[in-house]
Amino acid sequence: MKAYLISGSPNTEGSTITVLKLLGNELCHVGFETQIEILDRCKIGFCRGCKKCESDLKCIQRDDMGRITENIKNADLLVLASPSYWGDITAQMKVFIDRCTPLCEYINDRSMPTDKIGISVSIRAGTRESENIHLLECFEHYFNHLKIKPVSRFSLTQVNNRIDLKNKKGELLKLKDIAANAADEMKNLKLKNNKTMNSQRHESTF
Ligand SMILES: Cc1cc2nc3c(=O)[nH]c(=O)nc-3n(C[C@H](O)[C@H](O)[C@H](O)COP(=O)(O)O)c2cc1C
């Protein structure tokens, strides 16, 4: 089982990457191979809005999105994480999402298999949880368009710096359950897909 964890934060030692690493460790314990991507370190051009992908099923730009798209296709679990910037996902994460348009079921219904799961992570300095919910819903909107089943959300408030995670030990313990749940969801999804394939094979022999 492969997990691909994508951070939208430009901070390579900040709170978002720290939470992703902790989640990555828990995912390793339940049998996932993990890979973390920091979008800020990647070369990703803005979507040009040319809509060439609607006919070509791929983007005209040649940059890191080609590699990232392949990683998404090969992953069983996709984790998207962003700190709140002005009450929204970061610019890095928005550009990444825009550039995933060739994977959108609206463009190409066959681009993505239906055996993937997704986890959303949002972190903010302020106190209101509702701001984080907006980010989590943005990720789940993305997952739905890629036929990825959203299975868990993880949200932290009152985290302005990595040091603030020291006050969040109780919440961070939930990452263990989130990882265990992801492993269960993955196994159930694979079982369900195998059953469907077997029954289709059975039907085609008659
Ligand atoms: C440009 C900018 C905008 C921000 N906007 C918000 C905001 O609207 N609401 C909020 O709660 N925190 C906001 N923050 C704080 C970050 O969400 C917070 O510091 C977070 O922990 C940063 O994560 P990181 O360490 O991974 O970069 C903002 C931070 C920056 C740099």
PDBQT file of the ligand as one rigid body, heavy atoms in Angstrom, charges set to zero:
ROOT
HETATM    1  C1  LIG A 301       0.489  34.621   4.741  1.00  0.00    +0.000 C 
HETATM    2  C2  LIG A 301      -0.133  33.959   5.938  1.00  0.00    +0.000 A 
HETATM    3  C3  LIG A 301      -1.499  34.006   6.107  1.00  0.00    +0.000 A 
HETATM    4  C4  LIG A 301      -2.091  33.392   7.215  1.00  0.00    +0.000 A 
HETATM    5  N1  LIG A 301      -3.451  33.443   7.355  1.00  0.00    +0.000 NA
HETATM    6  C5  LIG A 301      -4.034  32.822   8.400  1.00  0.00    +0.000 A 
HETATM    7  C6  LIG A 301      -5.445  32.857   8.554  1.00  0.00    +0.000 A 
HETATM    8  O1  LIG A 301      -6.177  33.427   7.753  1.00  0.00    +0.000 OA
HETATM    9  N2  LIG A 301      -5.976  32.220   9.633  1.00  0.00    +0.000 N 
HETATM   10  C7  LIG A 301      -5.210  31.583  10.571  1.00  0.00    +0.000 A 
HETATM   11  O2  LIG A 301      -5.754  31.012  11.494  1.00  0.00    +0.000 OA
HETATM   12  N3  LIG A 301      -3.861  31.521  10.431  1.00  0.00    +0.000 NA
HETATM   13  C8  LIG A 301      -3.267  32.124   9.370  1.00  0.00    +0.000 A 
HETATM   14  N4  LIG A 301      -1.899  32.062   9.234  1.00  0.00    +0.000 N 
HETATM   15  C9  LIG A 301      -1.099  31.288  10.210  1.00  0.00    +0.000 C 
HETATM   16  C10 LIG A 301      -0.773  29.865   9.732  1.00  0.00    +0.000 C 
HETATM   17  O3  LIG A 301      -1.921  29.143   9.375  1.00  0.00    +0.000 OA
HETATM   18  C11 LIG A 301      -0.041  29.136  10.863  1.00  0.00    +0.000 C 
HETATM   19  O4  LIG A 301       1.088  29.886  11.241  1.00  0.00    +0.000 OA
HETATM   20  C12 LIG A 301       0.382  27.726  10.500  1.00  0.00    +0.000 C 
HETATM   21  O5  LIG A 301       0.755  27.033  11.653  1.00  0.00    +0.000 OA
HETATM   22  C13 LIG A 301       1.542  27.725   9.538  1.00  0.00    +0.000 C 
HETATM   23  O6  LIG A 301       1.887  26.414   9.197  1.00  0.00    +0.000 OA
HETATM   24  P1  LIG A 301       3.387  26.032   8.737  1.00  0.00    +0.000 P 
HETATM   25  O7  LIG A 301       4.238  26.102   9.952  1.00  0.00    +0.000 OA
HETATM   26  O8  LIG A 301       3.296  24.698   8.174  1.00  0.00    +0.000 OA
HETATM   27  O9  LIG A 301       3.763  27.047   7.704  1.00  0.00    +0.000 OA
HETATM   28  C14 LIG A 301      -1.281  32.692   8.150  1.00  0.00    +0.000 A 
HETATM   29  C15 LIG A 301       0.114  32.641   7.956  1.00  0.00    +0.000 A 
HETATM   30  C16 LIG A 301       0.683  33.253   6.865  1.00  0.00    +0.000 A 
HETATM   31  C17 LIG A 301       2.196  33.183   6.686  1.00  0.00    +0.000 C 
ENDROOT
TORSDOF 0
